[in-house]
Amino acid sequence: MAIELPADLIEAQQRADALRARVAEVSAAHGRPTAGEGWTPEQHAVWQSAWEEWRRAVDPVQDRITEVAAELGEPRSLVEAELKRRVVDARITQLRAEQAARQRAVPAPEPDYRIQRGLDAGRSPVKVHLGDCGLARKAPGVSEATARQALVEGVAACEVCRPDAELGILDAG
């Protein structure tokens, strides 16, 4: 059974979680307060400020969970578990969207070589190009070994980008 949670409660929990993460970041940056000489007064003040900000955010969330549970006639623990699940699901969705955006933003690297194919039924190789040659942008990328093999087997080298010279295979003719 799905519980309908108010959007403001989900957003408040997300804010509180972000502030809790800030407390953890500060703690990690300062190290253990009991290690070595301990924290300086400035480090403790930074941590204390972050902790107090988190507490100011989380206490109303806890009160709101109790209110929503009473309004819905559901156990508080069930409402809190559903809230946590929704927040985690939203974070996963956000991370997936960010990852997809990064993948779209980073173009695939140019292949080292390309083999242009003919329009005949067998799509036989016509020319070998360097990967960045503008004359073969749509041709599939191939490895150096494949390009070398094609040149040795008599496939023509592009006269513009000269993959034969790059590979050290010069025409004997």
C-alpha positions, 0 to 999 in steps of 0.5 A: 500500500502506497502512502501519500506523503506531502511534498513539503515533508519530502523536501524538508527531509531532503534538506535535513539530509543535505545538512547532515551530510555537511556535518559528516563532511566537516567531521571528515575534514577535521578528523577525529576530535579525540585524535592527536591534539584534538580540534582547534576552537575554530574547527569545533566552531565550524562543526558546532555550527553545521550540527546546530543547523542540521538539528534546526532542520531535522526536529521539525521534520520529525514533528511533521512525520508524527502529524502526517502519521496521525492524519493518515491513521498510519503507524509513525514508523511506516510513514518515516520508512516511506519518507526515507524510501522516497528520499532515496528514490529521488536521490537515485533519480537525480544521480542517474540524470546527472550521470546521463547528462555527463555521458551526453556532454562527453563525446566519444573519442575519435577512433585512430582509423576509419575504413570507408565502405563502398555502396556495392552490395558487399559494402567492400572497403574503399579507403582507409582514413585517419580517425579525424579525417573529415572525408570519412566522419560517418565511416566506422572506426577500426584499430591500427591493426585492422587499418594496416591489414586493409592497406596491405591487402590493397585498400586505397589510402585517403589522399588527404589524411594519408594513413599509409604515411602515418602507419609507415606503409608507403606505396611501392608503385 
